[in-house]
Amino acid sequence: MTLNVAPPGTAPATTGDGDGGPRAPIWSRFLSHGVVSFALRSIVRLVLVIIGVLTLLFVLLRVAGDPAEALAGQDAEPADLERIREDLGLNRPIMTQYLEFVSRAFLFDFGDSYRLGTDAMAEVLHRMPATLGLILAALLLAPLIGVPLGMIAALTRSRIYNKLMDVIVVGGQAIPVFAVAVLLVYLFAVDLRWVPSMATEGFASDPRAIILPILVLAIHPIARVLEVTRAGLADSMQEDFVRTALSKGVPPARLVTRHAIRPVLNSLITVIGVDFAGMLSGGVVVEFIFVWPGLGHVLISGVSNRDYPLVGAATFVAAVLVVLVNLIIDIAYRRLDPRIRKGR
């Protein structure tokens, strides 16, 4: 007989040799941990959010105006407008248009761009790497700067330093993105001439062109990460285990970097996830100011030309990205916090 050794307080595993029946299959153990339930809930939530976004988008696009007028011009005859509406399918019942719009969206089919004459989704996917590169670089820069500044604030008692951090936290979150962009362009591009003010050809033509857009996008996340890190570490430093470690002579810097920072990780993940969605919207302004050839540039062009397929494809991709990032955050939460993983 095989002996099964298990930690105290747990039932020994069975082996199928008569000691209690066969071992539970792997799928049942996944079910017991709620993995399948979590996956199903996430998929349903993703689909519902996307449908909601598509519904709102459909309504807003119809309220915005008639794309036939934008395509035909101001001097177009009524017959020409009617012909364009028929070609675009805009003269069909509104419910038929809506159902077709939603069903085709889940197939990544938004039709051809009214202005470009090419597939709208292909155009959006072609521009998406430029936007994602910009956002991911800013998100990487935020903890690299914000976390050390927050740690120093937790370790130092300098009133001057903490007042300076207060200014960064408040200013970084209060100043609008376009104002930060204008200030940085004037200082570094116009006055000092260290970097170009526009990136019409993207990163490949001049690597310096990405510096200002990244800095502008990173200002708000840096301020948020700094605020959360400083507040979280201030609470962690009051915990009993921290006080005990300090009394035993553990260096404060080592204590903060290895132990006190761990309870702050969940909050930092939340900040990064929320800021990703904010960067997608703020990135539209940044890309317009710096002429960055990304998703925001396509979206502005589509809105100004009433290009329904282009706007729909860009908005759909942005919504999917936000939902997927939120799903990744949920998974990270479950990995970092056992209480969430066990459904407590």
C-alpha positions in Angstrom: 0.0 0.0 0.0 1.3 3.5 -0.9 1.4 6.0 2.0 0.2 9.5 1.2 1.8 12.2 3.2 -0.2 15.5 3.4 0.3 18.7 5.4 -1.5 18.8 8.7 -5.2 19.7 8.4 -5.5 18.4 4.9 -6.9 15.1 3.5 -4.4 12.7 2.0 -4.6 12.3 -1.8 -6.0 9.1 -3.0 -4.2 6.9 -5.5 -6.9 4.6 -6.8 -5.6 1.5 -5.0 -8.5 1.1 -2.6 -7.6 3.8 -0.1 -10.6 6.0 -0.9 -11.4 5.8 -4.6 -9.7 7.2 -7.7 -8.0 10.6 -7.7 -10.2 13.5 -8.7 -9.7 14.4 -12.4 -7.8 17.6 -13.2 -10.9 19.4 -14.6 -12.8 19.0 -11.3 -9.9 20.6 -9.5 -10.0 23.5 -11.8 -13.8 23.8 -11.2 -13.2 23.7 -7.4 -10.9 26.7 -7.8 -13.4 28.7 -9.8 -11.2 28.9 -12.9 -13.9 27.9 -15.4 -16.4 30.1 -13.6 -14.1 33.1 -13.7 -13.3 32.5 -17.4 -17.0 32.3 -18.3 -17.9 35.4 -16.3 -15.0 37.3 -18.0 -16.1 36.2 -21.5 -19.7 37.2 -20.9 -18.7 40.6 -19.4 -16.4 41.2 -22.4 -19.2 40.5 -24.9 -21.7 42.6 -23.0 -19.3 45.6 -22.8 -18.4 45.3 -26.5 -22.1 45.2 -27.4 -22.8 48.2 -25.2 -19.9 50.1 -26.9 -21.1 49.2 -30.3 -24.7 50.3 -29.5 -23.6 53.7 -28.2 -21.3 54.1 -31.1 -24.0 53.3 -33.6 -26.3 55.9 -32.0 -23.6 58.6 -31.9 -22.6 58.1 -35.5 -26.2 58.5 -36.7 -26.7 61.6 -34.6 -23.4 63.1 -35.9 -24.8 63.7 -39.4 -25.3 62.3 -42.8 -22.0 60.9 -44.3 -23.6 61.2 -47.8 -23.5 65.0 -47.5 -19.8 64.8 -46.5 -19.0 62.6 -49.4 -21.0 64.4 -52.0 -20.1 68.0 -51.0 -22.3 71.0 -50.4 -23.4 71.4 -54.0 -24.6 67.9 -54.5 -28.1 67.3 -56.0 -30.7 65.4 -53.9 -30.6 62.5 -56.4 -26.8 62.2 -55.9 -27.3 62.1 -52.1 -30.0 59.5 -52.4 -27.7 57.4 -54.6 -24.9 57.6 -52.1 -27.2 56.6 -49.2 -28.4 53.6 -51.2 -24.8 52.5 -52.0 -23.9 52.8 -48.3 -27.0 51.1 -47.1 -28.1 54.2 -45.1 -31.7 54.1 -46.5 -32.6 50.8 -44.9 -34.5 50.4 -41.6 -32.5 51.6 -38.6 -32.9 48.2 -36.8 -31.6 46.4 -39.8 -28.6 48.7 -40.0 -27.9 48.2 -36.3 -28.1 44.4 -36.3 -25.8 44.3 -39.3 -23.4 46.8 -37.7 -23.1 44.7 -34.5 -22.9 41.3 -36.3 -20.2 42.4 -38.7 -18.3 44.1 -35.9 -17.7 40.8 -34.2 -16.3 39.5 -37.5 -13.9 42.6 -37.6 -15.7 43.7 -40.7 -16.6 47.4 -40.8 -16.5 47.8 -44.5 -14.4 50.1 -46.6 -13.5 53.6 -45.5 -15.6 56.2 -47.2 -12.7 58.5 -47.7 -9.7 56.1 -48.3 -11.6 53.4 -50.2 -9.6 50.7 -48.3 -10.7 48.3 -45.6 -11.3 50.3 -42.4 -10.1 47.6 -40.0 -6.9 47.0 -42.0 -6.2 50.7 -41.8 -6.8 50.8 -38.0 -4.7 47.7 -37.4 -1.9 49.2 -39.5 -1.8 52.3 -37.3 -2.3 50.5 -34.0 1.3 49.5 -33.3 2.3 53.2 -33.3 -0.3 53.9 -30.6 0.4 50.8 -28.5 4.2 51.5 -28.6 3.5 55.1 -27.3 1.2 53.9 -24.5 3.3 51.0 -23.4 6.5 53.2 -23.2 4.6 55.7 -21.1 3.2 53.0 -18.8 6.7 51.6 -18.4 8.1 55.0 -17.6 5.5 55.7 -14.9 6.5 53.1 -12.4 10.2 53.5 -13.2 9.9 57.1 -12.0 6.9 57.2 -9.7 7.7 54.1 -7.5 11.3 55.3 -6.6 10.0 58.8 -5.8 7.3 57.3 -3.6 9.8 55.1 -1.8 12.0 58.1 -1.1 9.0 60.0 0.2 8.2 57.1 2.6 11.8 56.9 3.8 12.7 60.6 4.2 11.3 63.1 6.6 12.3 66.1 4.5 9.4 68.5 4.4 10.8 70.2 1.3 10.9 66.9 -0.6 7.4 65.9 0.4 6.1 69.4 -0.5 7.8 69.0 -3.9 6.1 65.6 -4.3 2.8 67.2 -3.5 3.3 69.6 -6.3 4.1 66.8 -8.7 1.1 64.8 -7.6 -1.4 67.6 -7.8 0.0 69.3 -10.9 0.5 66.0 -12.8 -3.1 65.1 -12.4 -4.7 68.6 -12.7 -2.9 70.0 -15.8 -4.7 69.0 -19.0 -2.7 66.9 -21.5 -2.8 69.5 -24.2 -1.4 72.1 -21.9 1.5 69.8 -20.9 2.1 69.1 -24.6 2.2 72.8 -25.5 4.6 73.6 -22.7 7.0 70.7 -23.5 7.0 71.5 -27.2 7.8 75.2 -26.5 10.6 74.3 -24.1 12.3 71.3 -25.7 11.4 71.7 -29.4 11.1 75.4 -30.0 13.4 77.0 -27.4 16.1 74.4 -26.8 15.6 72.5 -30.1 16.6 69.2 -28.5 13.8 67.2 -30.1 11.5 67.6 -33.1 8.1 69.0 -32.5 6.3 66.6 -34.9 6.6 63.0 -35.9 5.0 62.9 -39.3 7.0 59.8 -40.4 6.9 58.0 -37.1 9.7 56.7 -34.9 11.8 55.2 -37.7 12.6 58.5 -39.3 13.9 60.1 -36.1 13.9 58.2 -32.8 13.9 61.5 -30.9 10.4 62.1 -32.2 8.9 59.7 -29.6 10.4 61.4 -26.6 7.9 64.3 -26.2 4.8 62.2 -26.8 5.9 59.7 -24.2 6.7 62.4 -21.7 3.3 64.0 -22.2 1.4 60.7 -21.8 3.5 59.7 -18.8 3.0 62.8 -16.7 -0.4 61.8 -15.3 0.5 58.1 -14.6 3.7 59.2 -12.9 1.8 61.4 -10.6 -0.8 58.7 -9.8 1.9 56.0 -9.2 3.8 58.4 -7.0 0.6 59.2 -5.0 -0.4 55.5 -4.5 3.1 54.4 -3.7 3.7 57.1 -1.1 0.3 56.6 0.6 0.5 52.8 0.5 4.0 52.7 1.9 3.0 55.2 4.6 0.4 52.7 5.8 2.7 49.7 5.4 5.3 51.3 7.6 2.9 51.4 10.4 2.3 47.6 10.4 3.5 45.5 13.3 5.8 43.4 11.2 7.5 46.5 9.9 8.0 47.9 13.3 9.4 44.6 14.6 11.8 44.4 11.7 13.0 48.0 12.3 13.5 47.3 16.0 15.7 44.3 15.0 17.9 46.5 12.9 16.7 45.8 9.4 17.7 48.7 7.2 14.7 50.8 6.2 15.6 50.8 2.5 15.8 47.0 2.4 12.5 46.7 4.4 10.7 49.0 1.9 12.0 47.5 -1.3 11.5 43.8 -0.2 8.5 43.8 2.2 6.6 47.0 2.7 6.1 47.5 -1.1 4.2 44.2 -1.6 0.8 45.3 -0.2 1.0 48.3 -2.6 1.3 46.1 -5.7 -2.5 45.6 -6.1 -3.1 49.3 -6.0 -0.4 50.0 -8.5 -1.9 47.4 -10.9 -5.2 49.2 -10.6 -3.6 52.5 -11.4 -1.8 51.2 -14.5 -5.0 49.5 -15.8 -7.1 52.7 -15.3 -4.4 54.8 -16.8 -4.3 52.6 -19.9 -7.9 53.5 -20.7 -7.1 57.1 -20.0 -4.1 57.0 -22.3 -6.2 55.8 -25.2 -8.4 58.8 -24.9 -5.5 61.2 -24.1 -3.5 59.7 -26.8 -5.9 61.0 -29.4 -5.0 64.6 -28.3 -1.3 63.7 -28.1 -1.2 62.1 -31.6 -3.0 65.1 -33.0 -0.6 67.6 -31.5 2.5 65.7 -32.4 1.2 64.4 -35.8 1.9 60.9 -34.5 0.7 58.3 -37.1 -1.4 56.2 -34.7 -4.9 55.2 -33.9 -5.9 58.6 -32.6 -4.9 60.3 -35.8 -7.1 57.9 -37.7 -10.0 58.5 -35.3 -9.9 62.3 -35.7 -9.7 61.9 -39.5 -12.7 59.6 -39.4 -14.8 61.9 -37.2 -14.0 65.0 -39.2 -15.0 63.3 -42.5 -18.0 61.4 -41.0 -16.3 58.2 -42.0 -18.4 55.7 -40.2 -16.4 52.6 -41.0 -13.1 54.2 -39.9 -14.6 55.6 -36.7 -16.3 52.3 -35.9 -13.2 50.2 -36.4 -11.0 52.5 -34.4 -13.5 52.7 -31.5 -14.1 48.9 -31.6 -10.3 48.2 -31.3 -9.9 50.6 -28.5 -12.8 49.1 -26.6 -11.5 45.6 -27.0 -8.0 46.7 -25.8 -9.5 48.3 -22.7 -11.6 45.2 -21.9 -8.6 42.9 -22.4 -6.4 45.0 -20.1 -9.1 44.9 -17.4 -9.2 41.1 -17.8 -5.4 40.9 -17.4 -5.7 43.0 -14.3 -8.3 40.7 -12.8 -6.0 37.7 -13.5 -3.1 39.5 -11.9 -5.3 40.3 -8.8 -6.1 36.6 -8.5 -2.5 35.7 -8.6 -1.4 38.3 -6.1 -4.2 38.0 -3.6 -5.2 34.4 -2.5 -8.4 35.7 -1.0 -9.7 36.8 -4.4 -8.5 33.6 -6.0 -10.5 31.5 -3.4 -13.6 33.7 -3.9 -13.5 35.1 -0.4 
